[in-house]
Amino acid sequence: LQKNGCRTGPDYTEDNIEPEEESMIKIAGNSYLVSPSLPDFHGCRPGWSSAFYGAECFDSEVHSYMKNLGKQKSSESQNIDAKKVELEQLLMMETKNYRKTIKFYQKLLQKERSSKGTETKSVLPKLRGQLQEMKSKVQFLELVKKYIMYAEQWGVESSVLPTVIHNGRPDLMDVASTDESSLLLYYNTEKHQYNNQNGVRVLQAGTPLGLMAYLYSRNAFLEGYVQQFLYTFRYFCTQEEFLQFLLDRISSTLSSASLDPSTSLTKICNRSFYILQAWIEDCYSVDFATNTDLLCTLKEFIASKVAPLNGYGERLLSLLEDASARKSGSAHQCSSIDKCEEEGEEDRKTLHSLCKKLSEDVSRKNFNWKLSKGMGSIAQYQRERLHTSSPVLPKPRCNSFTEELPVSFAKADEVGPYLLIEYSAQQLCWQLTLLQQEVFHKCHPVHFLNSRALGVKDKCVAVQKAVSTEAVSLKVCNLFLSKCIQDQYLLQLLRNADNISTWVAAEIVTCHTSKLQVSLLSKFLLIAKCCYEQRNFATAMQILAGLENLIVRQLPAWKILPAKVADIMEELKAVEVFLKSDSLCLMEGERFKTLPTIPSAHVLAMHVQQLETGGFTMTNGAHKWTKLRNIAKVVSQVHAFQENPYTYTPDFKLQSYLRQRITQFKDADISALAADNCANFHQIPAEKHSRKIQDTLRRMKATFQ
């Protein structure tokens, strides 16, 4: 289900919903000065779909459904409260039926596995189809709920935006209203498909102040602007400037805001809180966790200015504490609301593992990559995937998957590469995928922005080990403002990828026999094939980089490699071309919504760098929002892929072995390793070698006769 909505699953029972509802009722009924339309405490951030789809996130079906919602008779006028009540009732009913069907499906699965019910084989496919339909219905209602929340809440008309700016600066309240055209630039489009307007104005560019003020526009959420802004605002303002802008609006309107939601001051106040909460929920790890001064400023303001007057202050402080606890790995300290969100996350994983087979059956029939002409299609799925009932993945236990786990296992250097031969390619693919998932799920879309300033280049080795990151000249390539603090997690992500490639090459060149070398080459090629079939493109491309190492490519073992296995190398190169062909190639169709995906971090960073090429400002100094919007759309796929995790059963012993081997070879010199191994050189047969010596001696004798 949608990440920002009400997520359901087999473990998400009615019993653990009632306390949540009661707590929300108590919060809504407190004695603080709070607007009746104050936002719910959870789910404020619009989510990746808002940034990716923009205004198209809500199609014509949503708009037509909204018109009929909340009206008992055709003559009755629309009422937003009636819409909310009716929608909540429908959503609760559909969700309850959905849960019951999932539980029934689980029971039938258990019967089938225990071979007690042969009649279940004919029922399961039909039930799977019903689950898919019910899931779509709940998702649609969640989308309508999101539309109501965004469309009707606290927005102002664009003509009032100058007032938004002045409200935060008392010294300018008496100054004549600023012309909107000096803050924002628009371009007109044709008639909108969802309304009767002759045209729609689309934001084209704006000054930093104008772009921040546009967050208060009535359609800012519906257009996807808010989420796009949260991804990209660092190009034109610092975190401190953005925070101060929001706090100024809250300071100037908080004491004057009334319970009447129609007044401008109330709208500005509530929208400020809403944007602030969305920012915390979505970007805490990249903005607040890395900037203690920014976090202290926010906490101090809330405690001294907001909490005494408004009950929303306590909610924000609680939200900050929970976000800090999650960042430090203490998720058990979260409040009941965040626990509800975590349970929803677990339920979504469970549902994903239950309903995954239907989507996979369809994808197996249509597994042809869209490549440029002449590249052909990559082979379809060859093997059935095994499914496990374990819906929950273990939480990351290391800062990096190259760190060793404290698991009892034979020393990796004693075992050598032989353990890789013993395990199947699919088993190794699964565990490498889980290791890759650990580091990928810690990244954020913002991490992929401004990567040139971090020294990331369009080369196979994205991070130069010999060069310190501090030595990179930030003045030349830094696209963020100079005082903007940037989290450098992307470097860790790329360094891990580089370590995997080095490990692959090192394992191959250290094989002491040609037979073992061929076996290991075949194994890595099959692992990479399995990875890209499972949509783990990160590991697949890392293995490809290791196999394309100059030393590895010259090994004699390639000549005796089976032809079918050797052809996989061409498939991997075709996948690489596919990934580099389009920045949104993995977001095409509906497959990415149902199947887990891990993109190649370096390829994605290169796509973003290409979008960052060129100026960000127009001749009048306004920042190009169309350019920033495209960047936000591309990086939003990071959050989209993180919503569908892999649910393989972890093998901790195998993972420990892999971690140790990767750590052992991460700084290895491949050429030095290869030089110590005779299997890496082309050997001249002994008979042929002796014959050459004899011929040389004969020629020497002839010269002296």
N, C-alpha and C positions, 0 to 999 in steps of 0.2 A: 504494500500500500504506500501511499504518498508519505514521505518522511515527515512532513510538517503537519500531517493530519492525524487522525485517530487510527493507530495501527492495531491490528488484531492478530490473533493467533490462537493455537490450541491451549496455551498456558495462560492466556489472558482472560481469566474467568470473570463472571459477573461479581464474584465476591470481592475482588480487589478493585472494582470500579466504584462501588458505593462509597467507601471512605474518601476517595478522590472527589466525588461529586459533592459529598458533605463539606469537605474542606473548601471547595470552591464557593459553595453557598455561604459559608461563614465568612470567607474573605470578602465576598461581594456585599455582605450585610454589615460590615464594620461601621464604626462611627466616625471614620475619617472623612475629610472633604474629598470625595472621589466622585468623578462623573459616573453616572449609571452605565455609560458606554465605554468605560475604561477597559483596555484590552485584557483578554485572558492572559494568565501568567505564562503559559507555555505556547510554543509555536508561533512566535512573533516573526521570526525570520522567514522571508518569502521562499527561500530554497533555490536550488540550482535550476529547477524547471522554469522559475520566473526569469532568471537571467538568460537561459537558453532560448526559450520560446518567446519571451516578451509578451506583447499583447495577444499573440496567437495561443498563449497558454489556455485561454478561455475561449473555446470555439462557439459557433452559433448554437449548438445544442445546449450549452450552459446558459447562454443569454435567453433562449426561448424558455428553458426550464425556470429561470429566475422570474420571468414575467408572470407565469402561472402559479408560482409558489406564494403561499400565504393568502390566497383569495378563495374564499368559500363559494362566492358567486361571481359571475362575470362582471357584475355592476359594481362590486366593491372595489375600493381604492387599495393600492398596494401599501402595505405596512411592513417596515423592516423588522419590527419585533415579531409580528405574526410569521414572517418568513423564517426567522431564526427558530421559533418554537416548532413549526411544522417540520423544518429540516432536521432538527435534533431528534424528533420523534421517529422520522423515517430512517435516519442514520442508526439510531439505537436498535430499531427493529431489524434492519438488514444486517447489522453487525452481529446481533444475537443469533440469527439464523445461520450466518456465516460460521460462527464458532461451533455451533452444534454440528454442522456438516463436516467441519474439519475433524472433530472428535470421532464422528462416525467413520470417516475415512481412515483415521489412525487405527481404529479397531479392525476394520477390514484388512488393512495392511498386515497387522499382527497375525490374523487368521491365515492369510495367504502365506506368510513366512513360516508359520508352524505347520503348514500343509493340512490344516484341519478343515478348511472350507474351499473346495474346488469351485463352488458356485460363485465365489467372489471375483474370479477372473473376468467374468462378463460384466460384473457390476462396477468394478474399479474404473474402467475407461469412461463410462457414463458419468460416474460421480466426479471424476476429474474435470470433465467438461462443465458440470454444474458449478464446481468450485471456481473455475475460471470465470464463468458468467457472474457469479455472486461477488467475486473479487472486483470485477470491472464495475459492478453496480455500486459497491461501497466506495471505490476510488472516485467514481463520478460524483457521488454525494459529497465526498470530501473536497472535491474540486469546487463544487457549488458553495460549500461552506467557506472555503478560502476566498471565493469571489465576493461573498457577502461581507466578509471581514475586511477585505481590501477596498471594495468599491464604496462602501458606505461610511467609512471611518475617517473623520477629522481632516479631510483634504480641503484646500481652498482653491479658488479659481486663480488662474495664472495672473490675472490683473491685480491680485492682492499680494503677490509675491514680494513686491517692494516693501509692503507693510511688514512682512515676515522679517525682512532684514532690519528695518527700523525698530521693531519690537525688541530686538536684542541689544540695541544701542540707544539708551535714553537721551544721549546728547544729540541725536539726529531726529528725534521725534518731531521737532518743529520744522525740520527741513522739508522742502517740497518733495513730493513723492518722486522717487527715481523712475525714469522711463524703463519699462520692461525690456525694450529693444537694446538697451545698453548692457543688460545682464545676460540675456539669452537670445539665441538666434534659432528660428524655426524654418522648416520648409513644408509646403503643403502637399498632401497626397490626394489621390482620388477618393471618391465616396467610400466610406468604410462599410464593410460587409455586415457589421453587426448593429448599425444604427442608421438613422435617416439623415445624417449630416451630409452636406454637400462635399465636405473635405475634412481631413484631419491634419492638424498641425503636429509635426514630428520634430522633436528637439534635434538640432544640428550641432550647436556649439554654445559655449557660455563661459563667462568668467568664473573663477573659483567660487566667488561669493554667490553668483547666480546659480551655479550647479548645486551648491549646498542648499540654497533656498528652494530649488525645484523639488527637493525631497518632500516639501509640504504641499505640492501640487495634488489636486484631487485624483488624478490618474497615475500618480507616480508608482504606486504599487501594481496597478493593473498593467502598466506598460513594461513592468520588469525593471524599472529604473532604480528602485531602491537596492535590489540585490546587485545589479550591475555597478552601482555607485560604491557599495561596500567592497567589491572586488578591486576597483580601479582608482579610488579617490587619491591614492598616494602619489599619483603622477602629477597632481596639481595642488595638493595641500598635505600638510603633515597631520599625524594623529592628534597632536596637541591643538592644532588649529581647528580641526573638525570637532573635537570634544568641546573646545571653548565656544564654538558656534552653537552647539546644542545647549550647553549650560547657560549661555546668555539668553536664549529663547525661554528656557525654563524659569530663570530668575525673573525675567520681566513679565511673565504671564501667570506664574503660579499663584501669587496672592490675589490676582484679579480674576482668575478663572472661576466661573460659576458652574452650577449644576446644569445649566442650559447648554446642551451640546452644540447648539446652532451658532453661538457667539464665536467670533474670530479668535479671541484670546483662549477660549477653551479648546478650540480645534488646534491651535498652535501648540498649546501646552501638552495636550494628549498626544499629538503627532510627534512631538519632541521625545516624550517618554517611549513611544512605540519604536522610533528609529534607534534610540539609545539601546533599548533592549535587544532589538534585532542585531545591532552591531556587536553587543556582548555575546549573544548566542552564537553568532556565525564566525566572528573574528577574534575571540578572546585569546586564542593560542598565538596568533601572529601579531597582535597589537598590544594587548594588556599584559600578557604573561612575560613578554620580552621587554617591557617598559614599566619599571616599578614606579617611576615618577608619575606617569600617566594614570596608573591604577590608584595611586595614593590621592591624586587630585580628584578623581571621580568619587572615591569613597568618602573623602572629607566633605565634598560638596553635598552628597546625598545625606550624610549623617547630620550636617549642620543646617542645610537649607531645605531639603525636601522632606525628610522623615518627620520633623515636628509639625508640618502642615498637611502632609499627604501620605496616606497609607501605602502608596506605590513605592515610597522610598525604602521601606522594609523589604519589599519584594525584590527590588534591585540589589540591595545588599545581600540578600539570600542567594540571588542568582550569581553574584560575583563569587561568593563563598563556594557555591557548588561547582562553578566553572574552574575555580582554583583547585578544588579537590580532585576533579576529573583530570586536570592537567598533571597533578602530582601523583596520580594513580590511586587516589583514595576515593574511589567512586562510591564506596559504601556510606560515605558521609552525606550523600546527596539528600535533598529534601524529598518529600513524598511525591511532589510533582515531577521531579527529575527521575525518581524511581519509576514512575509511571511511563516516562519516555523511554527509559532503559528497557523496561519490560516490553514496551512496544517494539523496541529494536530487536530484542530476543525473539519475539513472536514473529516478526517479519522474517528473521533468519529461518525459523522453523517452517513457516509457510513456504519460504523459498525452496527448502529442501524437499517438502512434500509435493509441491506442484511443479517442480523443476522438470520432471520427466516429460511432461506434455510439451513444453517449450523445446526441449532437446530433441524430441522426436521430429518436430517440424524443422529444426535447424539442421538435422542430419540430412534431410532431403534437399536442403538448399544451401549447402556449404560451399558456395563458389564465390571467391573474392572478386570484387570489381577492380580489375587491373587495366592498365593502359593496353592499347591494341598491340598484339604480338606477344604479350606475356602469357596468355592462356589462363587457365583456371587451376587452382591448387586442388589437390586430391581431396575427395570428400572423406567424411569420417570413416575410419577403418575398423574401429573397435567399440564395443559397448562400454559405457561408463558404469562403474560400480557406484551404488548410492549407499550412503550410511544414514542411520537414524539420528546421528549426533548433530543437532542443529546449532550448537553453540561452539564457537571457536575459543581456544584458550587465549587469555589476554596476553599481550606481549610481555615477556619477562626480561627482555634485554633492550638496551638502547639501540642496538644494532644487531642484525642477525649474524654478523661476523663475530659476535662475542660468544664465548663458550657457555653452555648450560651446565649447571652442577648435577649432571646425570651420570650414574654409574655406567661406564661403557669402556670398552677396550680403547687404548690410546690410538688415535687416528693414524699417527705416523708408523705404528707397528702394523696396523691392518693394511695400510697403503691403499691403492686403488682397487684392490680385489673385492671389497664390499660393494663397490659400484656395479661390478659385474654380477654379483649375486642377486641384487634387487632388480626388479623389472623396471622398464623405462617409465611405466605408468606410476609405480610407487614413488620413484624418485621425482617425477613430475609433480605429484601431489604435494610432497613435502617441501620441495623447492618453491612451489606456489604459495604454500602457507607461510614460509619464511619471507617471501617477497611481499605477501599481503601485510605482514607486520609493519614493515617500513612504509609501505604505500599508504596505509590507513592513518599514518601519523602526519602525512603531508596535507597541505591546504592549497586551494587554487592560487592564493596570493604568492605562494612560494615560487611559482613559475614565472612571475613577473620580474622584469628588470634583471634577467639572469646574466646579461653582458657585464654588469657591474660586479658580478661574482666571479668573472673569469671563465664563464661557460662559453665554449666555442663550437663551431660546426665541424667537429672532428670526432673520430671514433673514441678517443680518450677525452672526455669532457672536462675532467679535472686533472691538471698537471700536478703530479705528486711532488716534484722537485721544487715547484714554485709555491711560495706561501701566498695565501689568499690576501694577506694584508699588502703584498707588494703590487697588487693590481691597481692601476690608476683609476680611481673612482671618478675623477673630474671629467675624464674623456667620455665614459660610457654610462654614467649613472643617470637614469631617466627619472628616478624619484627625486623629490626635493632633498637638498643636502642635509637637512635636519631630520629627515624621515628615517626612522629606525627600521631596518629590514632584517627579517629572520632568514638565516642562511641554511635552513634545513635541506634545501635543494642540493647543496654541495654534498651533504651526507648521503642523500639518495643516489646521486650520481657516483659517489665514491664506492658505495656498496655495489652498484652495477659494474663498475670497473673491477672490483675485487672478484666478482663472479666470473667475468671474462678471463681474468688472469688465472684464476683457479682452473678453469676448463683447459686453458692452454698448458698450464703446468702439469696437470694430471696426465695429459697425453704425452708430452715430451719426456716425462720421467719413467715411462714404461720401458722395461729393459728388454722386451722381446717384441718382434714385429706382430706376432699373433695377439699379444695383449693390447698392443697399440691399435690394431684393427678393431678388436672387440670394444675398446673404449671409445674410439671414434664413432663406431656404429651406435653405441649406447647414447652418447651425447646428441647425435643426430636424431635418434628416436625420441629422446627426452624433449628436444626443441620442437619436434613435430607435434608431440602430445601437448606441449605447452600452448602453441598457437592454436591448436584445435580446441583447447579449453579456454581460449581467449586470454591467456596469460602471455601477452606480447612482450612484457618486460623481460622475463626470464628467457624467452625464445630469442630475443635480440641480443641478450647478454651472451648466450651460448654461441650465437652466430659470430659475434665479435671475437670470441675466444678462438673459434675455428678458423677465422679469417686472419689470425695472427700470421705475420710473414714467415716465421719459423715453422709454424704448424702446417701452413699451406705447402711447404716444400718437403714435407715428410714423404718417404717412399711408401708408407702405408696406404696413401690415397690410391695408388695404382692397383692394389690388390683388394680394395674395398668392394663389396658386392654392388652391382650396378643399381639395384633398387634402393639401397641405402644411400648411395652416392647422389641419387636424384633428389634426395631430401634437401641437399644443400641448395639446389636451384629453387626449390619451393620456399626455403627460408629467405632467399634473396628476393623472390617475388613478393613475399609478405612485407619485407622491408620497403620495397618500392611502393607497395600499397599504402603502408603507414605514412610514408613521406609524401604521398601524392596529394593528400587533402587533410587539413587540420581537424576536420569533423568526420573523417571516414568511419570511425568506430561508433558514431552516433546515428548512423543511417539505419532506417527501419525501426523495428521494435525489439530486436534481439538484445540490445544492450540493457533494456529494462527488465528482462527476465533472466539473463545469463550473466554470471560474474565476469568482470573484465579488469585487467590490470594493464594500463598503457605503458609504452616505453617512455620513461621520464625524459631522456635526452631528446627523443624525437618530438615530444610535446613542447619542450623548452625551445627547440629550434623553430617550431611553428609559431610560438608566441613572439620570438625574436623577429621573425619575418613580418608579423603584424606591427611590431614596434618600430620597424624601419620607417624613416620619414619623420616630418615634423608633427608635433602634437598640437601646435597652435596655428591659428589663422593670422593673416596680416594685421588684423586689429587686436591681436593678443588673446582672443577667445580660444578656449581649448576645444578641440574637435571631439564632440561627444560620439559621433558616428564611429570614429576610430576606437575610442574607449569601449563602446558597446560591443564591437566585434571581438575585442580582446577578452572582455568579460564572458562572452558567449563561448569562446574556445576553452578558457580555463574552467568554466562551470562543469565540464565533463568530469573533472576530478571528483567532485562531490557526487555526481551521478553514478560513477562506477563504484564509489565507496558504499553506496546503498545496498549493493548486492554482493555480499561476501561469499567466498568459497566455504563449503561446509564439509571438507574432507576430514577424516579422523586423523588427528596428529599422531605421528610415530616419534616420540621424544628421543628415543635412542638413535634413530636414523638422523633426526634433525641435529642432535648433538654431534654426531660424526661429521655431518656436512658443515656445521659451523666451524669445527676444529680444522677441517681440511681447507676451508676458505680462508680462515685466519692464518693458517700456516703458509699459504702461498700468496697472500694478498700483496706483499711487497717483493715478490720473486722476480728475478731477472730471467726471462724465458730463454734468451740466447745462451746465458751461462749454464742453465739447467740442461739445455739441449746439447751443449758441447761435451757434457760428461757422460753422454749416453750414445753408444755406438749404433743403437737401433734407429737413430735419427738420420743416419747417413746412408747413402746409396753404396751398397757393398758389391765389389767386383768378385765374381765366382773364382774359387781357388784354381781350377783347371785353366780358365782363361787367363788368369794372372800369371801362372807359371809358363804358359805358352808364349805370352808377351816377353817374358824375361829371356826365354830360349831364343826367340827370334832376334832380340836385341844383341845377345851374345854372338850369334852367327854373323850379324852385320858387322860387329866389331872385329871379329876374326878375319872377315873378308877384306877389311881395310888394311890389315897388316900383312896380308899375303902378297 
